Amino acid sequence: MEFESIHGEQIPKIGFGTWNLNGEECVRAVGSAFELGYRHIDTAEMYTNEQQVGEAIKSSGLERGEIFLATKVLSSNLRQNAILEACDRSLRKLKLDFIDLYLIHSPNSRVPIEETMQALNTLVEQGKVRMIGVSNFSIQQQAAAQANSDAKLLTNQVIFHSQYPQRELLKYCRENDVMITSYSPLARGRLAMHKGLQAIGDRYGKNAAQIALRWVVQQPQVVTIPKSSNRARQRENIEIFDFELTDEEMTEISKNSRFS
Ligand SMILES: NC(=O)c1ccc[n+]([C@@H]2O[C@H](COP(=O)([O-])OP(=O)(O)OC[C@H]3O[C@@H](n4cnc5c(N)ncnc54)[C@H](OP(=O)(O)O)[C@@H]3O)[C@@H](O)[C@H]2O)c1
């Protein structure tokens, strides 16, 4: 595993996404991810699986400090009291004393950003949350969130893959010491069937999904959180640190992206 160094933290470059994992399947998939070496887990109030993620953490036998746990508050819970209550609920379900990274799941223009950021800062002061961030925020929304917060934003979690390289946002994040957490790095599985990626993978003995993920994590200040319910694919997704794409391949992979 490689790590992203930011704000004095070492964040695993590959985390484990849990959207669409529920019930026993979620407990089993997160448990399997821990066994394979994943230490960064991404969940959300919206996924209704924090209880199961908490069970998997408990039965992993890992020390709390070995795990980096990120969860997100629903955009309908961004008022002061709602966010404080949502955080307590998440902590109870996760069976944890603190959350490593607490994100606003998506912006809500009906709630003043000052109010939400104040509530997040209160949670940091109370020790319930170690770090804060945002998700699905534009550059302008991210700037407004930071301008209203003493605590520094660690990340903006956004869709980010070779067909959606987010060049402007990445530049802005790098200039402002914020990390991007890439979600849907496989374009929800579609990139695993990409012939161009597979052709590059053949040079390294890797498959298309591994090339797609390598393209993401090879970029400074970017980490990612692929999801897989399948142990063999979970293993593939983490086995991407024994080769390096050339600069030409990095450019080639995203050159036909339909979105900037
Ligand atoms: N903040 C947000 O608004 C937001 C939005 C979307 C996602 N997320 C987070 O980001 C995580 C990842 O995104 P995602 O779940 O949308 O998409 P993704 O990770 O790009 O793709 C997941 C899909 O790809 C398949 N897959 C995984 N590894 C594979 C491999 N090696 N070969 C072939 N297929 C593979 C999975 O199927 P199997 O499970 O069958 O392997 C699943 O259908 C989510 O789980 C969630 O934690 C956040």
The ligand as an ORCA input file, in Angstrom:
! r2SCAN-3c Opt
* xyz 0 1
  N     -19.632     10.918     -2.414
  C     -20.470     10.425     -3.307
  O     -21.450     11.067     -3.711
  C     -20.213      9.053     -3.858
  C     -20.896      8.634     -5.017
  C     -20.621      7.355     -5.522
  C     -19.696      6.554     -4.867
  N     -19.070      6.966     -3.724
  C     -18.114      6.095     -3.001
  O     -17.142      5.609     -3.932
  C     -17.154      4.177     -3.917
  C     -16.772      3.618     -5.273
  O     -17.619      4.090     -6.284
  P     -18.716      3.182     -7.014
  O     -19.128      2.078     -6.119
  O     -19.742      4.124     -7.523
  O     -17.989      2.645     -8.323
  P     -16.622      1.895     -8.710
  O     -15.791      1.610     -7.508
  O     -16.053      2.675     -9.832
  O     -17.152      0.541     -9.335
  C     -17.785     -0.448     -8.577
  C     -18.315     -1.486     -9.556
  O     -17.217     -2.062    -10.269
  C     -17.174     -3.458    -10.065
  N     -15.754     -3.802     -9.862
  C     -14.977     -3.501     -8.815
  N     -13.716     -3.936     -8.990
  C     -13.701     -4.538    -10.199
  C     -12.684     -5.199    -10.953
  N     -11.424     -5.330    -10.483
  N     -13.027     -5.720    -12.170
  C     -14.285     -5.599    -12.643
  N     -15.288     -4.983    -11.982
  C     -15.001     -4.462    -10.768
  C     -18.008     -3.728     -8.837
  O     -18.656     -4.958     -8.934
  P     -18.471     -6.121     -7.806
  O     -18.890     -5.500     -6.512
  O     -19.357     -7.207     -8.281
  O     -16.995     -6.475     -7.833
  C     -19.037     -2.607     -8.887
  O     -20.118     -2.960     -9.723
  C     -18.577      3.849     -3.451
  O     -18.700      2.515     -3.022
  C     -18.764      4.883     -2.372
  O     -18.096      4.484     -1.187
  C     -19.300      8.220     -3.228
*
